[in-house]
Amino acid sequence: MRVRLSRRYFFAVIAVFTAIVFAFIGIVVHGGRQYARVAFPQKYWLLVRDCEESTSAAIIVNTYLSGGAGYLIGSGNAQAVVLACYYSEVSVQSVQRTLDAKGVETRYFQLKPKDLTLNGKSVSQKSLVSANASTVDSCARILYDAANGLERASVSQEEARSAVRGVVGSLKGLREGNGGKTFDRWNAALYSAERKGTEIASGILFAKDLRYMQVQLCYAVGHIRDYF
């Protein structure tokens, strides 16, 4: 009788242990499969001048002096200087035609953020990631409008400065609300834009300065997947 009880106890323990092991494996596997896909609706059209590493500095200066953003993208001999960022293909085509008539060779391309997949604990940050992209996009549009207003003299220096400072405050608020390691790289990009905004708001504002910051923000949103 004792032998039978011992055997039953032994097999019961084995069964329970086996069940626990399989349950643990199931949790791990299930946890590993947790994911959330984030889709972004933003679309941008960048007007650029291609250049090589040896000529990029000269084109940046030339672009900046002519009122363009002068934002460098790419690397090595596959570089380009962004003149401006637009929100429709019609707008960028119109400006390109004007530059073509002046003998300035440019090209444009669409920049659209790719879907982002969050895994594990980062899944809970889906809404916050989406909100970040939306807010930064709104900030970029404010700068776009302010830059155009400065150029047309329909926006004063103080109004433009208020717009830039408002954007800087929004970016800072986002960064401070983004907790956890999930946002480390993205927060660094936000901080870089904050610094740019603080810098340009301290002096006389030019449309080209606001365009630079606008492109900086749009380019970050366009490549948001690379930050997570």
N, CA, C and O of each residue as an XYZ file, in Angstrom:
912
protein
N       0.831     -1.195      0.000
C       0.000      0.000      0.000
C       0.869      1.250      0.000
O       0.603      2.189     -0.750
N       1.922      1.272      0.848
C       2.837      2.386      0.917
C       3.552      2.607     -0.420
O       3.795      3.735     -0.849
N       3.877      1.480     -1.055
C       4.566      1.570     -2.334
C       3.678      2.233     -3.368
O       4.111      3.086     -4.142
N       2.391      1.804     -3.356
C       1.460      2.388     -4.312
C       1.289      3.884     -4.085
O       1.273      4.659     -5.041
N       1.159      4.309     -2.784
C       1.004      5.726     -2.463
C       2.234      6.508     -2.897
O       2.130      7.608     -3.440
N       3.379      5.933     -2.655
C       4.627      6.596     -3.026
C       4.692      6.789     -4.528
O       5.078      7.851     -5.017
N       4.306      5.735     -5.263
C       4.336      5.838     -6.712
C       3.349      6.878     -7.205
O       3.640      7.674     -8.098
N       2.157      6.844     -6.588
C       1.164      7.830     -6.995
C       1.646      9.255     -6.715
O       1.486     10.157     -7.536
N       2.239      9.429     -5.533
C       2.763     10.746     -5.162
C       3.864     11.169     -6.133
O       3.922     12.321     -6.562
N       4.736     10.217     -6.473
C       5.832     10.513     -7.386
C       5.314     10.959     -8.742
O       5.758     11.968     -9.290
N       4.354     10.182     -9.284
C       3.804     10.521    -10.589
C       2.992     11.817    -10.539
O       2.962     12.572    -11.511
N       2.336     12.071     -9.408
C       1.569     13.305     -9.251
C       2.505     14.507     -9.276
O       2.223     15.523     -9.912
N       3.636     14.366     -8.562
C       4.620     15.447     -8.540
C       5.178     15.687     -9.933
O       5.320     16.830    -10.368
N       5.495     14.599    -10.630
C       6.004     14.708    -12.000
C       4.984     15.407    -12.891
O       5.335     16.265    -13.702
N       3.704     15.026    -12.728
C       2.642     15.605    -13.556
C       2.501     17.092    -13.293
O       2.381     17.892    -14.221
N       2.518     17.459    -11.998
C       2.396     18.874    -11.643
C       3.594     19.661    -12.162
O       3.443     20.750    -12.715
N       4.780     19.098    -11.979
C       6.005     19.760    -12.443
C       5.975     19.961    -13.955
O       6.331     21.018    -14.477
N       5.529     18.885    -14.646
C       5.445     18.967    -16.106
C       4.448     20.034    -16.534
O       4.691     20.784    -17.479
N       3.318     20.093    -15.822
C       2.298     21.094    -16.147
C       2.837     22.505    -15.940
O       2.586     23.403    -16.743
N       3.587     22.688    -14.845
C       4.163     24.002    -14.557
C       5.155     24.407    -15.634
O       5.161     25.552    -16.088
N       6.000     23.452    -16.043
C       6.995     23.726    -17.080
C       6.313     24.150    -18.368
O       6.696     25.142    -18.987
N       5.295     23.389    -18.770
C       4.600     23.720    -20.009
C       3.841     25.039    -19.902
O       3.738     25.793    -20.870
N       3.308     25.305    -18.697
C       2.611     26.580    -18.496
C       3.584     27.738    -18.633
O       3.279     28.760    -19.249
N       4.780     27.556    -18.037
C       5.806     28.597    -18.110
C       6.244     28.834    -19.553
O       6.400     29.972    -19.996
N       6.437     27.730    -20.274
C       6.827     27.845    -21.680
C       5.740     28.572    -22.468
O       6.029     29.396    -23.335
N       4.483     28.252    -22.149
C       3.375     28.904    -22.837
C       3.345     30.392    -22.589
O       3.071     31.173    -23.499
N       3.631     30.798    -21.335
C       3.648     32.214    -20.991
C       4.753     32.932    -21.741
O       4.550     34.016    -22.288
N       5.928     32.312    -21.761
C       7.070     32.920    -22.441
C       6.787     33.083    -23.933
O       7.022     34.141    -24.518
N       6.275     32.003    -24.533
C       5.980     32.049    -25.965
C       4.911     33.084    -26.261
O       5.019     33.855    -27.215
N       3.873     33.090    -25.426
C       2.789     34.042    -25.635
C       3.289     35.472    -25.481
O       2.955     36.362    -26.263
N       4.106     35.661    -24.438
C       4.666     36.991    -24.218
C       5.530     37.437    -25.368
O       5.538     38.609    -25.744
N       6.270     36.472    -25.935
C       7.137     36.812    -27.052
C       6.370     37.170    -28.302
O       6.887     37.852    -29.187
N       5.120     36.701    -28.375
C       4.319     36.973    -29.554
C       3.476     38.236    -29.409
O       2.809     38.643    -30.360
N       3.498     38.862    -28.232
C       2.738     40.078    -28.041
C       3.345     41.188    -28.895
O       4.544     41.456    -28.824
N       2.523     41.812    -29.680
C       3.021     42.900    -30.503
C       1.875     43.835    -30.855
O       0.702     43.473    -30.765
N       2.237     45.030    -31.254
C       1.244     46.008    -31.690
C       1.822     46.752    -32.880
O       2.972     47.192    -32.853
N       1.029     46.886    -33.908
C       1.476     47.591    -35.110
C       0.924     49.016    -35.078
O      -0.264     49.242    -34.848
N       1.820     49.960    -35.315
C       1.424     51.365    -35.336
C       1.558     51.886    -36.765
O       2.640     51.832    -37.351
N       0.471     52.384    -37.317
C       0.477     52.961    -38.663
C       0.412     54.480    -38.545
O      -0.258     55.016    -37.663
N       1.104     55.154    -39.429
C       1.174     56.613    -39.374
C       0.583     57.212    -40.655
O       0.928     56.771    -41.752
N      -0.289     58.197    -40.536
C      -0.935     58.783    -41.715
C      -0.132     59.906    -42.372
O      -0.481     60.352    -43.465
N       0.936     60.366    -41.722
C       1.678     61.521    -42.226
C       2.354     61.248    -43.569
O       2.829     60.143    -43.834
N       2.383     62.284    -44.405
C       3.071     62.226    -45.701
C       3.742     63.568    -45.962
O       3.165     64.627    -45.717
N       4.965     63.504    -46.462
C       5.705     64.725    -46.761
C       6.351     64.610    -48.139
O       6.641     63.515    -48.621
N       6.565     65.755    -48.752
C       7.285     65.801    -50.022
C       8.483     66.713    -49.843
O       8.329     67.909    -49.598
N       9.679     66.149    -49.966
C      10.905     66.912    -49.768
C      11.499     67.328    -51.108
O      11.674     66.507    -52.008
N      11.801     68.608    -51.224
C      12.461     69.146    -52.411
C      13.944     69.242    -52.098
O      14.336     69.910    -51.140
N      14.773     68.581    -52.898
C      16.192     68.485    -52.555
C      17.100     68.780    -53.750
O      16.689     68.747    -54.910
N      18.356     69.068    -53.403
C      19.427     69.152    -54.401
C      20.447     68.086    -54.049
O      20.985     68.076    -52.942
N      20.711     67.204    -54.971
C      21.686     66.144    -54.731
C      23.099     66.720    -54.701
O      23.394     67.713    -55.366
N      23.954     66.087    -53.927
C      25.339     66.543    -53.837
C      26.230     65.405    -53.360
O      25.752     64.354    -52.932
N      27.507     65.634    -53.443
C      28.479     64.693    -52.906
C      29.048     65.282    -51.620
O      28.834     66.451    -51.301
N      29.765     64.455    -50.906
C      30.325     64.903    -49.629
C      31.206     66.136    -49.807
O      31.221     67.021    -48.951
N      31.937     66.194    -50.913
C      32.868     67.300    -51.158
C      32.168     68.609    -51.512
O      32.752     69.684    -51.372
N      30.916     68.521    -51.971
C      30.201     69.737    -52.385
C      29.040     70.100    -51.464
O      28.393     71.129    -51.656
N      28.776     69.262    -50.466
C      27.610     69.472    -49.609
C      27.649     70.807    -48.865
O      26.635     71.497    -48.762
N      28.820     71.164    -48.351
C      28.936     72.412    -47.576
C      28.571     73.625    -48.424
O      27.849     74.513    -47.969
N      29.070     73.660    -49.653
C      28.797     74.790    -50.546
C      27.314     74.869    -50.897
O      26.749     75.961    -50.951
N      26.680     73.721    -51.138
C      25.266     73.712    -51.490
C      24.406     74.087    -50.290
O      23.383     74.754    -50.445
N      24.810     73.666    -49.099
C      24.072     74.040    -47.886
C      24.073     75.554    -47.722
O      23.032     76.157    -47.462
N      25.247     76.165    -47.874
C      25.365     77.612    -47.735
C      24.542     78.324    -48.803
O      23.821     79.277    -48.509
N      24.654     77.857    -50.038
C      23.911     78.454    -51.142
C      22.404     78.344    -50.929
O      21.656     79.288    -51.183
N      21.980     77.183    -50.461
C      20.556     76.954    -50.211
C      20.057     77.847    -49.085
O      18.986     78.447    -49.175
N      20.853     77.926    -48.024
C      20.475     78.732    -46.858
C      20.388     80.211    -47.220
O      19.457     80.899    -46.801
N      21.343     80.697    -47.989
C      21.351     82.105    -48.386
C      20.181     82.457    -49.300
O      19.735     83.604    -49.336
N      19.688     81.467    -50.033
C      18.563     81.712    -50.940
C      17.219     81.491    -50.253
O      16.171     81.586    -50.892
N      17.247     81.196    -48.951
C      16.004     81.065    -48.199
C      15.523     79.656    -47.966
O      14.445     79.452    -47.407
N      16.312     78.668    -48.390
C      15.932     77.273    -48.195
C      16.353     76.734    -46.841
O      17.107     77.380    -46.113
N      15.867     75.559    -46.507
C      16.168     74.963    -45.202
C      17.652     74.636    -45.038
O      18.236     74.888    -43.985
N      18.256     74.072    -46.086
C      19.667     73.711    -45.999
C      19.924     72.552    -45.058
O      20.957     72.507    -44.390
N      18.988     71.614    -45.002
C      19.090     70.466    -44.098
C      19.710     69.293    -44.852
O      19.163     68.832    -45.853
N      20.849     68.816    -44.368
C      21.588     67.752    -45.047
C      21.081     66.373    -44.652
O      20.916     66.079    -43.468
N      20.835     65.528    -45.655
C      20.430     64.147    -45.407
C      21.332     63.211    -46.203
O      22.015     63.639    -47.134
N      21.331     61.942    -45.835
C      22.152     60.966    -46.535
C      23.570     60.945    -46.007
O      23.870     61.561    -44.984
N      24.448     60.230    -46.708
C      25.837     60.115    -46.287
C      26.727     59.832    -47.493
O      26.257     59.368    -48.532
N      28.022     60.119    -47.341
C      28.980     59.851    -48.403
C      28.626     60.569    -49.686
O      28.330     61.764    -49.681
N      28.657     59.831    -50.792
C      28.325     60.404    -52.098
C      26.844     60.292    -52.435
O      26.431     60.569    -53.561
N      26.053     59.884    -51.454
C      24.601     59.787    -51.655
C      23.905     60.794    -50.738
O      22.969     60.457    -50.012
N      24.379     62.019    -50.791
C      23.822     63.068    -49.945
C      22.891     63.974    -50.729
O      22.918     64.010    -51.959
N      22.069     64.702    -49.994
C      21.174     65.680    -50.600
C      20.900     66.771    -49.572
O      20.889     66.527    -48.365
N      20.682     67.967    -50.076
C      20.350     69.094    -49.214
C      18.875     69.414    -49.422
O      18.434     69.656    -50.545
N      18.122     69.412    -48.332
C      16.691     69.681    -48.418
C      16.453     71.185    -48.478
O      16.884     71.935    -47.602
N      15.756     71.610    -49.533
C      15.410     73.020    -49.669
C      14.161     73.342    -48.854
O      14.097     74.363    -48.169
N      13.181     72.464    -48.938
C      11.928     72.687    -48.219
C      11.118     71.401    -48.151
O      11.376     70.444    -48.881
N      10.139     71.399    -47.263
C       9.245     70.258    -47.096
C       7.810     70.725    -47.313
O       7.396     71.751    -46.774
N       7.058     69.969    -48.104
C       5.679     70.338    -48.427
C       4.726     69.210    -48.043
O       5.137     68.082    -47.769
N       3.434     69.557    -48.033
C       2.428     68.596    -47.595
C       1.547     68.090    -48.727
O       0.563     67.388    -48.492
N       1.902     68.448    -49.950
C       1.195     67.916    -51.121
C       2.146     67.902    -52.301
O       3.070     68.712    -52.375
N       1.917     66.987    -53.214
C       2.768     66.884    -54.392
C       2.576     68.086    -55.317
O       3.510     68.517    -55.993
N       1.365     68.614    -55.338
C       1.082     69.783    -56.172
C       1.954     70.964    -55.767
O       2.488     71.672    -56.621
N       2.096     71.172    -54.458
C       2.893     72.290    -53.951
C       4.366     72.148    -54.320
O       4.991     73.106    -54.775
N       4.916     70.957    -54.125
C       6.340     70.768    -54.395
C       6.625     70.865    -55.894
O       7.678     71.361    -56.295
N       5.700     70.399    -56.710
C       5.881     70.486    -58.160
C       5.881     71.943    -58.628
O       6.639     72.321    -59.521
N       5.032     72.740    -58.019
C       4.951     74.154    -58.375
C       6.268     74.872    -58.091
O       6.758     75.640    -58.918
N       6.832     74.614    -56.918
C       8.095     75.250    -56.547
C       9.228     74.727    -57.423
O      10.115     75.487    -57.811
N       9.201     73.446    -57.731
C      10.248     72.868    -58.568
C      10.256     73.498    -59.957
O      11.321     73.757    -60.518
N       9.087     73.741    -60.504
C       9.009     74.382    -61.822
C       9.614     75.786    -61.792
O      10.296     76.199    -62.730
N       9.358     76.505    -60.711
C       9.910     77.851    -60.565
C      11.429     77.813    -60.512
O      12.097     78.641    -61.132
N      11.972     76.856    -59.775
C      13.429     76.726    -59.664
C      14.041     76.255    -60.979
O      15.126     76.696    -61.356
N      13.350     75.370    -61.668
C      13.836     74.907    -62.974
C      13.982     76.080    -63.940
O      14.937     76.152    -64.713
N      13.019     76.994    -63.879
C      13.060     78.168    -64.756
C      14.251     79.062    -64.439
O      14.715     79.828    -65.284
N      14.740     78.950    -63.199
C      15.902     79.742    -62.787
C      17.215     78.985    -62.996
O      18.293     79.487    -62.680
N      17.105     77.789    -63.525
C      18.297     76.992    -63.770
C      18.796     76.207    -62.581
O      19.928     75.721    -62.586
N      17.964     76.076    -61.557
C      18.346     75.308    -60.360
C      17.790     73.895    -60.485
O      16.576     73.695    -60.509
N      18.684     72.926    -60.562
C      18.271     71.528    -60.733
C      17.922     70.902    -59.387
O      18.735     70.881    -58.462
N      16.706     70.397    -59.299
C      16.238     69.780    -58.058
C      15.464     68.502    -58.368
O      15.172     68.196    -59.524
N      15.149     67.785    -57.338
C      14.241     66.646    -57.445
C      13.435     66.600    -56.148
O      13.788     67.254    -55.166
N      12.379     65.843    -56.151
C      11.597     65.704    -54.924
C      11.216     64.246    -54.739
O      11.202     63.461    -55.687
N      10.909     63.902    -53.499
C      10.451     62.542    -53.211
C       9.495     62.580    -52.022
O       9.512     63.496    -51.200
N       8.678     61.562    -51.972
C       7.718     61.468    -50.866
C       8.367     60.757    -49.678
O       9.054     59.748    -49.838
N       8.139     61.296    -48.507
C       8.623     60.685    -47.272
C       7.413     60.312    -46.430
O       6.663     61.176    -45.978
N       7.236     59.017    -46.228
C       6.107     58.527    -45.436
C       6.623     57.518    -44.420
O       7.305     56.564    -44.791
N       6.305     57.716    -43.143
C       6.792     56.768    -42.132
C       6.249     55.360    -42.341
O       5.066     55.178    -42.627
N       7.113     54.381    -42.198
C       6.702     52.991    -42.319
C       6.038     52.544    -41.019
O       6.282     53.114    -39.956
N       5.204     51.525    -41.119
C       4.540     50.987    -39.934
C       5.580     50.521    -38.923
O       6.640     50.011    -39.285
N       5.257     50.706    -37.670
C       6.161     50.333    -36.582
C       5.549     49.178    -35.797
O       4.359     49.203    -35.484
N       6.346     48.175    -35.479
C       5.885     47.053    -34.666
C       6.524     47.129    -33.286
O       7.748     47.110    -33.155
N       5.691     47.214    -32.268
C       6.157     47.241    -30.884
C       6.009     45.847    -30.285
O       5.038     45.145    -30.567
N       6.966     45.450    -29.465
C       6.952     44.118    -28.873
C       7.035     44.187    -27.348
O       7.516     45.165    -26.775
N       6.547     43.115    -26.708
C       6.685     42.986    -25.266
C       6.068     44.140    -24.496
O       4.927     44.528    -24.750
N       6.819     44.682    -23.563
C       6.321     45.757    -22.700
C       6.047     47.038    -23.486
O       5.261     47.880    -23.052
N       6.695     47.182    -24.639
C       6.514     48.388    -25.446
C       5.127     48.469    -26.071
O       4.714     49.531    -26.536
N       4.404     47.344    -26.083
C       3.080     47.314    -26.695
C       2.153     48.347    -26.052
O       1.336     48.968    -26.732
N       2.286     48.519    -24.754
C       1.417     49.455    -24.024
C       1.659     50.909    -24.422
O       0.872     51.788    -24.072
N       2.752     51.164    -25.156
C       3.100     52.538    -25.545
C       2.568     52.907    -26.930
O       2.890     53.972    -27.457
N       1.759     52.030    -27.515
C       1.279     52.264    -28.877
C       0.606     53.621    -29.039
O       0.947     54.376    -29.950
N      -0.337     53.937    -28.173
C      -1.070     55.198    -28.279
C      -0.155     56.395    -28.095
O      -0.318     57.420    -28.757
N       0.804     56.261    -27.195
C       1.724     57.361    -26.930
C       2.649     57.612    -28.116
O       2.943     58.762    -28.441
N       3.103     56.552    -28.757
C       3.946     56.694    -29.946
C       3.177     57.409    -31.050
O       3.695     58.321    -31.693
N       1.943     56.987    -31.259
C       1.101     57.609    -32.272
C       0.851     59.083    -31.953
O       0.869     59.929    -32.847
N       0.620     59.379    -30.690
C       0.384     60.763    -30.265
C       1.626     61.619    -30.465
O       1.522     62.793    -30.818
N       2.788     61.041    -30.244
C       4.047     61.756    -30.460
C       4.189     62.171    -31.916
O       4.517     63.320    -32.212
N       3.941     61.236    -32.818
C       4.059     61.528    -34.247
C       3.077     62.617    -34.657
O       3.424     63.516    -35.423
N       1.861     62.537    -34.151
C       0.828     63.518    -34.484
C       1.187     64.907    -33.967
O       1.005     65.904    -34.665
N       1.698     64.964    -32.737
C       2.056     66.259    -32.144
C       3.236     66.893    -32.847
O       3.225     68.094    -33.121
N       4.253     66.104    -33.143
C       5.429     66.633    -33.837
C       5.043     67.105    -35.234
O       5.550     68.121    -35.709
N       4.152     66.373    -35.889
C       3.660     66.793    -37.196
C       2.948     68.144    -37.094
O       3.146     69.011    -37.944
N       2.127     68.328    -36.067
C       1.429     69.598    -35.861
C       2.413     70.732    -35.609
O       2.228     71.846    -36.098
N       3.456     70.442    -34.846
C       4.494     71.445    -34.577
C       5.187     71.866    -35.872
O       5.460     73.047    -36.082
N       5.467     70.895    -36.732
C       6.124     71.184    -38.008
C       5.239     72.071    -38.880
O       5.735     72.975    -39.553
N       3.949     71.819    -38.870
C       3.020     72.620    -39.666
C       2.933     74.060    -39.158
O       2.782     74.995    -39.945
N       3.029     74.227    -37.857
C       3.046     75.573    -37.278
C       4.266     76.334    -37.779
O       4.169     77.506    -38.143
N       5.406     75.668    -37.795
C       6.635     76.295    -38.283
C       6.543     76.603    -39.775
O       7.034     77.637    -40.229
N       5.924     75.721    -40.524
C       5.736     75.912    -41.971
C       4.914     77.172    -42.231
O       5.275     77.996    -43.072
N       3.810     77.314    -41.506
C       2.950     78.489    -41.669
C       3.668     79.761    -41.236
O       3.546     80.802    -41.882
N       4.415     79.673    -40.142
C       5.138     80.843    -39.645
C       6.224     81.272    -40.623
O       6.441     82.465    -40.832
N       6.908     80.295    -41.224
C       7.961     80.601    -42.201
C       7.375     81.308    -43.412
O       7.932     82.299    -43.885
N       6.256     80.805    -43.914
C       5.598     81.440    -45.059
C       5.095     82.831    -44.701
O       5.141     83.748    -45.521
N       4.613     82.980    -43.463
C       4.137     84.279    -43.015
C       5.251     85.298    -42.920
O       5.070     86.461    -43.281
N       6.411     84.863    -42.431
C       7.565     85.763    -42.358
C       7.990     86.204    -43.756
O       8.309     87.370    -43.987
N       7.986     85.266    -44.663
C       8.415     85.548    -46.031
C       7.473     86.548    -46.710
O       7.907     87.381    -47.507
N       6.186     86.455    -46.384
C       5.197     87.357    -46.989
C       4.982     88.619    -46.157
O       4.208     89.494    -46.546
N       5.658     88.718    -45.024
C       5.521     89.861    -44.114
C       4.126     89.945    -43.493
O       3.697     91.014    -43.059
N       3.420     88.808    -43.453
C       2.106     88.786    -42.817
C       2.192     88.312    -41.370
O       1.201     88.334    -40.639
N       3.385     87.883    -40.967
C       3.651     87.452    -39.589
C       4.815     88.278    -39.067
O       5.846     88.398    -39.730
N       4.652     88.847    -37.881
C       5.701     89.673    -37.286
C       6.770     88.813    -36.623
O       6.590     87.610    -36.434
N       7.874     89.443    -36.278
C       8.945     88.738    -35.576
C       8.436     88.159    -34.254
O       8.751     87.023    -33.900
N       7.654     88.946    -33.541
C       7.167     88.483    -32.246
C       6.191     87.318    -32.403
O       6.192     86.392    -31.592
N       5.369     87.364    -33.434
C       4.436     86.262    -33.681
C       5.188     84.995    -34.063
O       4.848     83.901    -33.613
N       6.197     85.148    -34.885
C       7.009     83.990    -35.280
C       7.758     83.429    -34.073
O       7.872     82.215    -33.903
N       8.264     84.334    -33.245
C       8.996     83.889    -32.049
C       8.072     83.146    -31.088
O       8.467     82.150    -30.483
N       6.861     83.627    -30.956
C       5.885     82.950    -30.102
C       5.570     81.553    -30.644
O       5.400     80.602    -29.880
N       5.494     81.446    -31.976
C       5.232     80.151    -32.598
C       6.362     79.171    -32.311
O       6.117     78.017    -31.962
N       7.602     79.636    -32.459
C       8.757     78.770    -32.219
C       8.807     78.348    -30.751
O       9.039     77.180    -30.437
N       8.588     79.311    -29.860
C       8.627     78.980    -28.433
C       7.509     78.029    -28.041
O       7.683     77.179    -27.168
N       6.355     78.177    -28.692
C       5.261     77.250    -28.435
C       5.616     75.839    -28.875
O       5.292     74.863    -28.199
N       6.288     75.744    -30.021
C       6.737     74.435    -30.515
C       7.762     73.826    -29.571
O       7.700     72.637    -29.257
N       8.704     74.646    -29.122
C       9.725     74.158    -28.186
C       9.074     73.642    -26.906
O       9.470     72.603    -26.377
N       8.069     74.375    -26.409
C       7.368     73.939    -25.205
C       6.635     72.623    -25.413
O       6.614     71.770    -24.525
N       6.035     72.460    -26.587
C       5.318     71.215    -26.899
C       6.274     70.034    -26.980
O       5.984     68.955    -26.462
N       7.413     70.242    -27.629
C       8.405     69.174    -27.749
C       8.956     68.779    -26.383
O       9.167     67.599    -26.102
N       9.184     69.777    -25.543
C       9.684     69.499    -24.192
C       8.645     68.721    -23.394
O       8.977     67.784    -22.667
N       7.385     69.121    -23.538
C       6.325     68.411    -22.838
C       6.213     66.965    -23.280
O       6.000     66.071    -22.461
N       6.359     66.740    -24.579
C       6.346     65.367    -25.088
C       7.478     64.553    -24.488
O       7.279     63.449    -23.980
N       8.667     65.124    -24.561
C       9.860     64.413    -24.093
C       9.751     64.045    -22.615
O      10.107     62.938    -22.212
N       9.259     64.976    -21.822
C       9.154     64.724    -20.384
C       8.047     63.718    -20.065
O       8.068     63.077    -19.014
N       7.085     63.584    -20.975
C       6.015     62.619    -20.759
C       6.313     61.239    -21.309
O       5.579     60.286    -21.049
N       7.392     61.133    -22.069
C       7.789     59.844    -22.641
C       8.722     59.112    -21.685
O       9.931     59.346    -21.686
N       8.168     58.245    -20.887
C       8.993     57.522    -19.925
C       9.471     56.187    -20.457
O       8.928     55.664    -21.429
N      10.491     55.639    -19.815
C      10.986     54.319    -20.178
C      11.994     54.332    -21.310
O      12.108     55.304    -22.058
N      12.724     53.229    -21.418
C      13.775     53.120    -22.428
C      13.227     53.075    -23.852
O      13.954     53.332    -24.811
N      11.957     52.752    -23.984
C      11.362     52.680    -25.317
C      11.565     53.980    -26.086
O      11.738     53.966    -27.305
N      11.542     55.102    -25.372
C      11.590     56.415    -26.017
C      12.968     57.080    -25.982
O      13.092     58.243    -26.367
N      13.981     56.385    -25.541
C      15.305     56.999    -25.378
C      15.795     57.694    -26.645
O      16.162     58.868    -26.601
N      15.804     57.002    -27.745
C      16.334     57.567    -28.993
C      15.408     58.653    -29.536
O      15.867     59.674    -30.047
N      14.128     58.429    -29.422
C      13.161     59.417    -29.900
C      13.259     60.702    -29.068
O      13.206     61.803    -29.616
N      13.400     60.562    -27.775
C      13.538     61.734    -26.915
C      14.794     62.532    -27.252
O      14.805     63.757    -27.136
N      15.837     61.844    -27.662
C      17.072     62.533    -28.069
C      16.816     63.394    -29.306
O      17.348     64.497    -29.424
N      15.995     62.879    -30.227
C      15.645     63.642    -31.428
C      14.801     64.853    -31.070
O      14.980     65.931    -31.636
N      13.879     64.676    -30.127
C      13.055     65.795    -29.674
C      13.915     66.869    -29.016
O      13.716     68.063    -29.240
N      14.855     66.436    -28.216
C      15.731     67.382    -27.522
C      16.582     68.173    -28.507
O      16.825     69.364    -28.313
N      17.031     67.508    -29.559
C      17.824     68.188    -30.588
C      17.007     69.296    -31.243
O      17.523     70.386    -31.494
N      15.733     69.019    -31.521
C      14.853     70.026    -32.120
C      14.561     71.148    -31.128
O      14.469     72.315    -31.509
N      14.416     70.790    -29.865
C      14.207     71.811    -28.825
C      15.359     72.811    -28.824
O      15.153     74.025    -28.805
N      16.559     72.280    -28.845
C      17.750     73.138    -28.823
C      17.795     74.051    -30.033
O      18.150     75.225    -29.924
N      17.433     73.505    -31.189
C      17.416     74.317    -32.410
C      16.410     75.450    -32.268
O      16.698     76.589    -32.634
N      15.235     75.141    -31.738
C      14.208     76.148    -31.562
C      14.621     77.238    -30.591
O      14.380     78.421    -30.833
N      15.242     76.837    -29.494
C      15.715     77.808    -28.501
C      16.781     78.709    -29.105
O      16.834     79.907    -28.826
N      17.622     78.118    -29.930
C      18.711     78.866    -30.572
C      18.172     79.932    -31.526
O      18.577     81.092    -31.452
N      17.269     79.548    -32.411
C      16.798     80.502    -33.415
C      15.859     81.550    -32.814
O      15.755     82.661    -33.335
N      15.179     81.204    -31.726
C      14.244     82.147    -31.106
C      14.963     83.246    -30.321
O      14.346     84.229    -29.911
N      16.254     83.075    -30.119
C      17.008     84.051    -29.326
C      17.465     85.255    -30.154
O      17.961     86.234    -29.596
N      17.302     85.191    -31.468
C      17.731     86.295    -32.325
C      16.677     86.649    -33.353
O      15.503     86.313    -33.200
N      17.107     87.328    -34.397
C      16.185     87.667    -35.475
C      15.822     86.398    -36.234
O      16.691     85.612    -36.611
N      14.535     86.213    -36.448
C      14.074     85.007    -37.119
C      13.967     85.209    -38.628
O      13.481     86.233    -39.108
N      14.434     84.209    -39.349
C      14.309     84.211    -40.798
C      13.501     82.983    -41.208
O      13.496     81.966    -40.514
N      12.826     83.094    -42.336
C      12.007     81.977    -42.815
C      12.834     80.708    -42.957
O      12.359     79.614    -42.652
N      14.062     80.853    -43.416
C      14.920     79.694    -43.626
C      15.219     78.950    -42.323
O      15.378     77.730    -42.327
N      15.296     79.688    -41.202
C      15.550     79.047    -39.910
C      14.364     78.178    -39.492
O      14.530     77.067    -38.988
N      13.174     78.714    -39.713
C      11.969     77.954    -39.378
C      11.794     76.759    -40.298
O      11.319     75.702    -39.881
N      12.186     76.940    -41.563
C      12.100     75.822    -42.508
C      13.054     74.691    -42.113
O      12.720     73.512    -42.227
N      14.232     75.069    -41.651
C      15.206     74.064    -41.218
C      14.601     73.208    -40.103
O      14.651     71.979    -40.145
N      14.031     73.888    -39.110
C      13.463     73.158    -37.973
C      12.249     72.337    -38.400
O      12.043     71.228    -37.907
N      11.452     72.873    -39.308
C      10.302     72.129    -39.822
C      10.752     70.843    -40.508
O      10.189     69.774    -40.274
N      11.766     70.958    -41.350
C      12.298     69.779    -42.045
C      12.869     68.790    -41.031
O      12.685     67.580    -41.164
N      13.549     69.302    -40.036
C      14.118     68.452    -38.987
C      13.032     67.610    -38.327
O      13.228     66.417    -38.097
N      11.896     68.218    -38.022
C      10.798     67.501    -37.379
C      10.116     66.519    -38.333
O       9.819     65.383    -37.961
N       9.873     66.969    -39.564
C       9.224     66.094    -40.539
C      10.089     64.883    -40.865
O       9.586     63.772    -41.033
N      11.386     65.110    -40.949
C      12.302     64.012    -41.263
C      12.317     62.993    -40.114
O      12.426     61.789    -40.345
N      12.207     63.492    -38.879
C      12.155     62.589    -37.723
C      10.881     61.749    -37.758
O      10.933     60.540    -37.534
N       9.755     62.370    -38.033
C       8.491     61.629    -38.126
C       8.544     60.629    -39.284
O       8.075     59.497    -39.166
N       9.114     61.063    -40.388
C       9.219     60.193    -41.553
C      10.046     58.947    -41.306
O       9.870     57.929    -41.975
N      10.955     59.033    -40.335
C      11.815     57.884    -39.999
C      11.584     57.431    -38.562
O      12.494     56.907    -37.919
N      10.382     57.630    -38.065
C      10.101     57.349    -36.660
C      10.359     55.891    -36.299
O      10.721     55.585    -35.162
N      10.175     54.993    -37.258
C      10.405     53.568    -36.954
C      11.852     53.301    -36.532
O      12.115     52.371    -35.769
N      12.783     54.112    -37.025
C      14.188     53.903    -36.706
C      14.526     54.269    -35.252
O      15.605     53.933    -34.762
N      13.613     54.949    -34.574
C      13.884     55.394    -33.217
C      13.368     54.421    -32.152
O      13.610     54.614    -30.961
N      12.663     53.383    -32.582
C      12.073     52.465    -31.597
C      12.495     51.029    -31.861
O      12.092     50.123    -31.131
